[in-house]
């Protein structure tokens, strides 16, 4: 199996932009789509991005996903941070044998 | 609107079997993929496995020897059994629906503590 590695945490002020990265350890990031989830404290995870860069209905366009094959990574960018964005964010992908989550990135809005 | 509700033993003794049920409303477990996912306290999410009506269950290779996931379509329930538990299995356990690639609906989660 492969591993998805995320930075542990990031802090930024309201109104700013943050980008969270997710690096795949083996196999191309382009081989299998990447999804992103938001997990607020005390709540269940909710979906933000599917198929690398698509947003489910109801997710604001402040959330944007992309992949970069040169670094074998995926990224989630949050524009115009608000206090409601303070949460853990997880990337997720799969291969033939398993569905894999990254370790999560904690976003703190100062 | 699909709803998922986990239930089961909150405390399990080491070496015993963890058993959980997920009751689904608003959708049929005969459609889509129905998953168990856990989060050890202070750690990240870990996929455990899924039930799919039209195929054999699929499990995380790291847990495969200890996990059984099944579905009861008459009750529209998903179940999880994890044998020979240790403290490392203490976690919040979620059931979640996967439509194509996206885990789009999640239960509220249930905390299972392994302790004597």
Interface residues (C-beta under 8 A of the other chain):
Chain A: X1 X33 X35 X37 X39 X44 X45 X46 X47 X50 X51 X56 X88 X90 X92 X94 X97 X98 X99 X100 X101 X102 X103 X104
Chain B: X35 X37 X43 X44 X45 X46 X47 X50 X60 X61 X94 X96 X98 X100 X101 X102 X103 X104 X106 X107 X108 X109
